[in-house]
Every structure is written in structure tokens, then in C-alpha cells.
Amino acid sequence: MIEDTLIASIAIRHNLTLATGNIRHFEKIQAVGYPLVLVDWKA
């Protein structure tokens, strides 16, 4: 989804940890090599 990509790009650019309830969407971005740090806020 384009919204997930935009959210992830903002987090990466500003060296932020992204807290999300939908880790699977963002793991795809990590899988291609971007340094996205994720936290599952549901856990």
C-alpha cells in the first residue's frame, strides 16, 4: 500500500522507530534492505 510506504519512508528518513499493529506490511520494506526499525504495539 502506498500509505505504508510513505509512513515507512518518513520513519527511515528521520531515524525513528515505527510502532505498528501490522508488522507484516512493513517487514516487506525491511526485506528489500531498508533500515526500518519496527515495534509491534499490540505485543
mmCIF file as Biopython writes it, N, C-alpha, C and O atoms, coordinates in Angstrom:
data_model
#
loop_
_atom_site.group_PDB
_atom_site.id
_atom_site.type_symbol
_atom_site.label_atom_id
_atom_site.label_alt_id
_atom_site.label_comp_id
_atom_site.label_asym_id
_atom_site.label_entity_id
_atom_site.label_seq_id
_atom_site.pdbx_PDB_ins_code
_atom_site.Cartn_x
_atom_site.Cartn_y
_atom_site.Cartn_z
_atom_site.occupancy
_atom_site.B_iso_or_equiv
_atom_site.auth_seq_id
_atom_site.auth_asym_id
_atom_site.pdbx_PDB_model_num
ATOM 1   N N  . MET A ? 1  ? 0.833  -1.178 0.000  1.0 0.0 1  A 1 
ATOM 2   C CA . MET A ? 1  ? 0.000  0.000  0.000  1.0 0.0 1  A 1 
ATOM 3   C C  . MET A ? 1  ? 0.880  1.245  0.000  1.0 0.0 1  A 1 
ATOM 4   O O  . MET A ? 1  ? 1.912  1.297  0.669  1.0 0.0 1  A 1 
ATOM 5   N N  . ILE A ? 2  ? 0.465  2.204  -0.736 1.0 0.0 2  A 1 
ATOM 6   C CA . ILE A ? 2  ? 1.238  3.444  -0.848 1.0 0.0 2  A 1 
ATOM 7   C C  . ILE A ? 2  ? 1.344  4.176  0.489  1.0 0.0 2  A 1 
ATOM 8   O O  . ILE A ? 2  ? 2.361  4.813  0.765  1.0 0.0 2  A 1 
ATOM 9   N N  . GLU A ? 3  ? 0.318  4.091  1.311  1.0 0.0 3  A 1 
ATOM 10  C CA . GLU A ? 3  ? 0.353  4.771  2.608  1.0 0.0 3  A 1 
ATOM 11  C C  . GLU A ? 3  ? 1.434  4.168  3.502  1.0 0.0 3  A 1 
ATOM 12  O O  . GLU A ? 3  ? 2.141  4.902  4.194  1.0 0.0 3  A 1 
ATOM 13  N N  . ASP A ? 4  ? 1.572  2.850  3.498  1.0 0.0 4  A 1 
ATOM 14  C CA . ASP A ? 4  ? 2.593  2.179  4.302  1.0 0.0 4  A 1 
ATOM 15  C C  . ASP A ? 4  ? 3.986  2.605  3.849  1.0 0.0 4  A 1 
ATOM 16  O O  . ASP A ? 4  ? 4.873  2.816  4.676  1.0 0.0 4  A 1 
ATOM 17  N N  . THR A ? 5  ? 4.175  2.729  2.563  1.0 0.0 5  A 1 
ATOM 18  C CA . THR A ? 5  ? 5.458  3.141  2.021  1.0 0.0 5  A 1 
ATOM 19  C C  . THR A ? 5  ? 5.792  4.565  2.454  1.0 0.0 5  A 1 
ATOM 20  O O  . THR A ? 5  ? 6.935  4.850  2.812  1.0 0.0 5  A 1 
ATOM 21  N N  . LEU A ? 6  ? 4.828  5.440  2.424  1.0 0.0 6  A 1 
ATOM 22  C CA . LEU A ? 6  ? 5.037  6.819  2.840  1.0 0.0 6  A 1 
ATOM 23  C C  . LEU A ? 6  ? 5.376  6.894  4.330  1.0 0.0 6  A 1 
ATOM 24  O O  . LEU A ? 6  ? 6.311  7.595  4.719  1.0 0.0 6  A 1 
ATOM 25  N N  . ILE A ? 7  ? 4.630  6.186  5.152  1.0 0.0 7  A 1 
ATOM 26  C CA . ILE A ? 7  ? 4.884  6.168  6.597  1.0 0.0 7  A 1 
ATOM 27  C C  . ILE A ? 7  ? 6.283  5.620  6.874  1.0 0.0 7  A 1 
ATOM 28  O O  . ILE A ? 7  ? 7.028  6.188  7.672  1.0 0.0 7  A 1 
ATOM 29  N N  . ALA A ? 8  ? 6.636  4.529  6.222  1.0 0.0 8  A 1 
ATOM 30  C CA . ALA A ? 8  ? 7.952  3.920  6.428  1.0 0.0 8  A 1 
ATOM 31  C C  . ALA A ? 8  ? 9.070  4.852  5.975  1.0 0.0 8  A 1 
ATOM 32  O O  . ALA A ? 8  ? 10.100 4.951  6.643  1.0 0.0 8  A 1 
ATOM 33  N N  . SER A ? 9  ? 8.884  5.526  4.865  1.0 0.0 9  A 1 
ATOM 34  C CA . SER A ? 9  ? 9.937  6.416  4.361  1.0 0.0 9  A 1 
ATOM 35  C C  . SER A ? 9  ? 10.176 7.579  5.311  1.0 0.0 9  A 1 
ATOM 36  O O  . SER A ? 9  ? 11.317 8.011  5.473  1.0 0.0 9  A 1 
ATOM 37  N N  . ILE A ? 10 ? 9.140  8.089  5.937  1.0 0.0 10 A 1 
ATOM 38  C CA . ILE A ? 10 ? 9.292  9.168  6.919  1.0 0.0 10 A 1 
ATOM 39  C C  . ILE A ? 10 ? 10.065 8.656  8.134  1.0 0.0 10 A 1 
ATOM 40  O O  . ILE A ? 10 ? 10.968 9.333  8.625  1.0 0.0 10 A 1 
ATOM 41  N N  . ALA A ? 11 ? 9.718  7.475  8.615  1.0 0.0 11 A 1 
ATOM 42  C CA . ALA A ? 11 ? 10.414 6.893  9.762  1.0 0.0 11 A 1 
ATOM 43  C C  . ALA A ? 11 ? 11.894 6.649  9.450  1.0 0.0 11 A 1 
ATOM 44  O O  . ALA A ? 11 ? 12.761 6.947  10.272 1.0 0.0 11 A 1 
ATOM 45  N N  . ILE A ? 12 ? 12.177 6.112  8.272  1.0 0.0 12 A 1 
ATOM 46  C CA . ILE A ? 12 ? 13.565 5.846  7.876  1.0 0.0 12 A 1 
ATOM 47  C C  . ILE A ? 12 ? 14.349 7.149  7.777  1.0 0.0 12 A 1 
ATOM 48  O O  . ILE A ? 12 ? 15.462 7.244  8.294  1.0 0.0 12 A 1 
ATOM 49  N N  . ARG A ? 13 ? 13.788 8.130  7.129  1.0 0.0 13 A 1 
ATOM 50  C CA . ARG A ? 13 ? 14.477 9.417  6.911  1.0 0.0 13 A 1 
ATOM 51  C C  . ARG A ? 13 ? 14.834 10.124 8.209  1.0 0.0 13 A 1 
ATOM 52  O O  . ARG A ? 13 ? 15.868 10.786 8.295  1.0 0.0 13 A 1 
ATOM 53  N N  . HIS A ? 14 ? 13.976 9.986  9.224  1.0 0.0 14 A 1 
ATOM 54  C CA . HIS A ? 14 ? 14.180 10.681 10.492 1.0 0.0 14 A 1 
ATOM 55  C C  . HIS A ? 14 ? 14.716 9.756  11.595 1.0 0.0 14 A 1 
ATOM 56  O O  . HIS A ? 14 ? 14.725 10.115 12.772 1.0 0.0 14 A 1 
ATOM 57  N N  . ASN A ? 15 ? 15.161 8.561  11.188 1.0 0.0 15 A 1 
ATOM 58  C CA . ASN A ? 15 ? 15.724 7.582  12.130 1.0 0.0 15 A 1 
ATOM 59  C C  . ASN A ? 15 ? 14.791 7.306  13.309 1.0 0.0 15 A 1 
ATOM 60  O O  . ASN A ? 15 ? 15.212 7.303  14.466 1.0 0.0 15 A 1 
ATOM 61  N N  . LEU A ? 16 ? 13.522 7.075  12.992 1.0 0.0 16 A 1 
ATOM 62  C CA . LEU A ? 16 ? 12.516 6.806  14.007 1.0 0.0 16 A 1 
ATOM 63  C C  . LEU A ? 16 ? 12.181 5.319  14.055 1.0 0.0 16 A 1 
ATOM 64  O O  . LEU A ? 16 ? 12.344 4.604  13.067 1.0 0.0 16 A 1 
ATOM 65  N N  . THR A ? 17 ? 11.719 4.873  15.192 1.0 0.0 17 A 1 
ATOM 66  C CA . THR A ? 17 ? 11.175 3.525  15.330 1.0 0.0 17 A 1 
ATOM 67  C C  . THR A ? 17 ? 9.692  3.604  15.001 1.0 0.0 17 A 1 
ATOM 68  O O  . THR A ? 17 ? 8.976  4.458  15.525 1.0 0.0 17 A 1 
ATOM 69  N N  . LEU A ? 18 ? 9.245  2.729  14.150 1.0 0.0 18 A 1 
ATOM 70  C CA . LEU A ? 18 ? 7.849  2.716  13.728 1.0 0.0 18 A 1 
ATOM 71  C C  . LEU A ? 18 ? 7.058  1.719  14.567 1.0 0.0 18 A 1 
ATOM 72  O O  . LEU A ? 18 ? 7.309  0.515  14.512 1.0 0.0 18 A 1 
ATOM 73  N N  . ALA A ? 19 ? 6.109  2.221  15.336 1.0 0.0 19 A 1 
ATOM 74  C CA . ALA A ? 19 ? 5.224  1.371  16.133 1.0 0.0 19 A 1 
ATOM 75  C C  . ALA A ? 19 ? 3.961  1.114  15.319 1.0 0.0 19 A 1 
ATOM 76  O O  . ALA A ? 19 ? 3.287  2.050  14.888 1.0 0.0 19 A 1 
ATOM 77  N N  . THR A ? 20 ? 3.650  -0.162 15.113 1.0 0.0 20 A 1 
ATOM 78  C CA . THR A ? 20 ? 2.521  -0.522 14.268 1.0 0.0 20 A 1 
ATOM 79  C C  . THR A ? 20 ? 1.834  -1.775 14.790 1.0 0.0 20 A 1 
ATOM 80  O O  . THR A ? 20 ? 2.435  -2.591 15.488 1.0 0.0 20 A 1 
ATOM 81  N N  . GLY A ? 21 ? 0.597  -1.902 14.444 1.0 0.0 21 A 1 
ATOM 82  C CA . GLY A ? 21 ? -0.140 -3.111 14.754 1.0 0.0 21 A 1 
ATOM 83  C C  . GLY A ? 21 ? -0.144 -4.071 13.577 1.0 0.0 21 A 1 
ATOM 84  O O  . GLY A ? 21 ? -0.735 -5.149 13.654 1.0 0.0 21 A 1 
ATOM 85  N N  . ASN A ? 22 ? 0.511  -3.688 12.486 1.0 0.0 22 A 1 
ATOM 86  C CA . ASN A ? 22 ? 0.529  -4.507 11.277 1.0 0.0 22 A 1 
ATOM 87  C C  . ASN A ? 22 ? 1.968  -4.679 10.791 1.0 0.0 22 A 1 
ATOM 88  O O  . ASN A ? 22 ? 2.364  -4.123 9.767  1.0 0.0 22 A 1 
ATOM 89  N N  . ILE A ? 23 ? 2.722  -5.443 11.531 1.0 0.0 23 A 1 
ATOM 90  C CA . ILE A ? 23 ? 4.140  -5.660 11.240 1.0 0.0 23 A 1 
ATOM 91  C C  . ILE A ? 23 ? 4.360  -6.226 9.834  1.0 0.0 23 A 1 
ATOM 92  O O  . ILE A ? 23 ? 5.324  -5.855 9.164  1.0 0.0 23 A 1 
ATOM 93  N N  . ARG A ? 24 ? 3.489  -7.106 9.392  1.0 0.0 24 A 1 
ATOM 94  C CA . ARG A ? 24 ? 3.688  -7.776 8.088  1.0 0.0 24 A 1 
ATOM 95  C C  . ARG A ? 24 ? 3.826  -6.804 6.928  1.0 0.0 24 A 1 
ATOM 96  O O  . ARG A ? 24 ? 4.645  -7.030 6.037  1.0 0.0 24 A 1 
ATOM 97  N N  . HIS A ? 25 ? 3.054  -5.739 6.915  1.0 0.0 25 A 1 
ATOM 98  C CA . HIS A ? 25 ? 3.158  -4.767 5.816  1.0 0.0 25 A 1 
ATOM 99  C C  . HIS A ? 25 ? 4.543  -4.138 5.767  1.0 0.0 25 A 1 
ATOM 100 O O  . HIS A ? 25 ? 5.108  -3.945 4.690  1.0 0.0 25 A 1 
ATOM 101 N N  . PHE A ? 26 ? 5.079  -3.824 6.921  1.0 0.0 26 A 1 
ATOM 102 C CA . PHE A ? 26 ? 6.345  -3.103 6.974  1.0 0.0 26 A 1 
ATOM 103 C C  . PHE A ? 26 ? 7.553  -4.020 6.870  1.0 0.0 26 A 1 
ATOM 104 O O  . PHE A ? 26 ? 8.633  -3.563 6.497  1.0 0.0 26 A 1 
ATOM 105 N N  . GLU A ? 27 ? 7.402  -5.292 7.187  1.0 0.0 27 A 1 
ATOM 106 C CA . GLU A ? 27 ? 8.514  -6.236 7.039  1.0 0.0 27 A 1 
ATOM 107 C C  . GLU A ? 27 ? 8.918  -6.367 5.577  1.0 0.0 27 A 1 
ATOM 108 O O  . GLU A ? 27 ? 10.074 -6.673 5.282  1.0 0.0 27 A 1 
ATOM 109 N N  . LYS A ? 28 ? 8.003  -6.146 4.680  1.0 0.0 28 A 1 
ATOM 110 C CA . LYS A ? 28 ? 8.326  -6.189 3.248  1.0 0.0 28 A 1 
ATOM 111 C C  . LYS A ? 28 ? 9.331  -5.106 2.894  1.0 0.0 28 A 1 
ATOM 112 O O  . LYS A ? 28 ? 10.192 -5.311 2.039  1.0 0.0 28 A 1 
ATOM 113 N N  . ILE A ? 29 ? 9.226  -3.969 3.539  1.0 0.0 29 A 1 
ATOM 114 C CA . ILE A ? 29 ? 10.159 -2.869 3.286  1.0 0.0 29 A 1 
ATOM 115 C C  . ILE A ? 29 ? 11.531 -3.214 3.857  1.0 0.0 29 A 1 
ATOM 116 O O  . ILE A ? 29 ? 12.553 -2.927 3.234  1.0 0.0 29 A 1 
ATOM 117 N N  . GLN A ? 30 ? 11.556 -3.822 5.024  1.0 0.0 30 A 1 
ATOM 118 C CA . GLN A ? 30 ? 12.822 -4.272 5.602  1.0 0.0 30 A 1 
ATOM 119 C C  . GLN A ? 30 ? 13.468 -5.335 4.710  1.0 0.0 30 A 1 
ATOM 120 O O  . GLN A ? 30 ? 14.689 -5.361 4.555  1.0 0.0 30 A 1 
ATOM 121 N N  . ALA A ? 31 ? 12.657 -6.197 4.134  1.0 0.0 31 A 1 
ATOM 122 C CA . ALA A ? 31 ? 13.163 -7.318 3.335  1.0 0.0 31 A 1 
ATOM 123 C C  . ALA A ? 31 ? 13.964 -6.869 2.120  1.0 0.0 31 A 1 
ATOM 124 O O  . ALA A ? 31 ? 14.832 -7.604 1.651  1.0 0.0 31 A 1 
ATOM 125 N N  . VAL A ? 32 ? 13.690 -5.686 1.610  1.0 0.0 32 A 1 
ATOM 126 C CA . VAL A ? 32 ? 14.448 -5.197 0.448  1.0 0.0 32 A 1 
ATOM 127 C C  . VAL A ? 32 ? 15.668 -4.375 0.860  1.0 0.0 32 A 1 
ATOM 128 O O  . VAL A ? 32 ? 16.363 -3.813 0.014  1.0 0.0 32 A 1 
ATOM 129 N N  . GLY A ? 33 ? 15.923 -4.312 2.186  1.0 0.0 33 A 1 
ATOM 130 C CA . GLY A ? 33 ? 17.177 -3.736 2.645  1.0 0.0 33 A 1 
ATOM 131 C C  . GLY A ? 33 ? 17.120 -2.369 3.305  1.0 0.0 33 A 1 
ATOM 132 O O  . GLY A ? 33 ? 18.165 -1.809 3.635  1.0 0.0 33 A 1 
ATOM 133 N N  . TYR A ? 34 ? 15.951 -1.824 3.505  1.0 0.0 34 A 1 
ATOM 134 C CA . TYR A ? 34 ? 15.859 -0.511 4.146  1.0 0.0 34 A 1 
ATOM 135 C C  . TYR A ? 34 ? 15.976 -0.670 5.659  1.0 0.0 34 A 1 
ATOM 136 O O  . TYR A ? 34 ? 15.461 -1.636 6.223  1.0 0.0 34 A 1 
ATOM 137 N N  . PRO A ? 35 ? 16.657 0.281  6.325  1.0 0.0 35 A 1 
ATOM 138 C CA . PRO A ? 35 ? 16.905 0.176  7.771  1.0 0.0 35 A 1 
ATOM 139 C C  . PRO A ? 35 ? 15.712 0.643  8.610  1.0 0.0 35 A 1 
ATOM 140 O O  . PRO A ? 35 ? 15.821 1.598  9.380  1.0 0.0 35 A 1 
ATOM 141 N N  . LEU A ? 36 ? 14.609 -0.019 8.458  1.0 0.0 36 A 1 
ATOM 142 C CA . LEU A ? 36 ? 13.385 0.335  9.178  1.0 0.0 36 A 1 
ATOM 143 C C  . LEU A ? 36 ? 13.322 -0.450 10.481 1.0 0.0 36 A 1 
ATOM 144 O O  . LEU A ? 36 ? 13.403 -1.678 10.482 1.0 0.0 36 A 1 
ATOM 145 N N  . VAL A ? 37 ? 13.176 0.273  11.592 1.0 0.0 37 A 1 
ATOM 146 C CA . VAL A ? 37 ? 13.079 -0.353 12.908 1.0 0.0 37 A 1 
ATOM 147 C C  . VAL A ? 37 ? 11.603 -0.407 13.282 1.0 0.0 37 A 1 
ATOM 148 O O  . VAL A ? 37 ? 10.915 0.615  13.296 1.0 0.0 37 A 1 
ATOM 149 N N  . LEU A ? 38 ? 11.123 -1.617 13.585 1.0 0.0 38 A 1 
ATOM 150 C CA . LEU A ? 38 ? 9.715  -1.832 13.880 1.0 0.0 38 A 1 
ATOM 151 C C  . LEU A ? 38 ? 9.478  -2.297 15.305 1.0 0.0 38 A 1 
ATOM 152 O O  . LEU A ? 38 ? 10.303 -2.991 15.899 1.0 0.0 38 A 1 
ATOM 153 N N  . VAL A ? 39 ? 8.335  -1.900 15.837 1.0 0.0 39 A 1 
ATOM 154 C CA . VAL A ? 39 ? 7.869  -2.368 17.143 1.0 0.0 39 A 1 
ATOM 155 C C  . VAL A ? 39 ? 6.391  -2.677 16.993 1.0 0.0 39 A 1 
ATOM 156 O O  . VAL A ? 39 ? 5.631  -1.889 16.429 1.0 0.0 39 A 1 
ATOM 157 N N  . ASP A ? 40 ? 5.994  -3.837 17.505 1.0 0.0 40 A 1 
ATOM 158 C CA . ASP A ? 40 ? 4.578  -4.213 17.454 1.0 0.0 40 A 1 
ATOM 159 C C  . ASP A ? 40 ? 3.896  -3.680 18.707 1.0 0.0 40 A 1 
ATOM 160 O O  . ASP A ? 40 ? 4.114  -4.210 19.796 1.0 0.0 40 A 1 
ATOM 161 N N  . TRP A ? 41 ? 3.094  -2.666 18.576 1.0 0.0 41 A 1 
ATOM 162 C CA . TRP A ? 41 ? 2.452  -2.039 19.724 1.0 0.0 41 A 1 
ATOM 163 C C  . TRP A ? 41 ? 1.369  -2.923 20.346 1.0 0.0 41 A 1 
ATOM 164 O O  . TRP A ? 41 ? 0.903  -2.634 21.448 1.0 0.0 41 A 1 
ATOM 165 N N  . LYS A ? 42 ? 0.969  -3.972 19.674 1.0 0.0 42 A 1 
ATOM 166 C CA . LYS A ? 42 ? -0.021 -4.893 20.212 1.0 0.0 42 A 1 
ATOM 167 C C  . LYS A ? 42 ? 0.591  -5.913 21.173 1.0 0.0 42 A 1 
ATOM 168 O O  . LYS A ? 42 ? -0.097 -6.480 22.021 1.0 0.0 42 A 1 
ATOM 169 N N  . ALA A ? 43 ? 1.893  -6.131 21.022 1.0 0.0 43 A 1 
ATOM 170 C CA . ALA A ? 43 ? 2.572  -7.169 21.814 1.0 0.0 43 A 1 
ATOM 171 C C  . ALA A ? 43 ? 2.795  -6.742 23.245 1.0 0.0 43 A 1 
ATOM 172 O O  . ALA A ? 43 ? 3.352  -7.503 24.037 1.0 0.0 43 A 1 
#
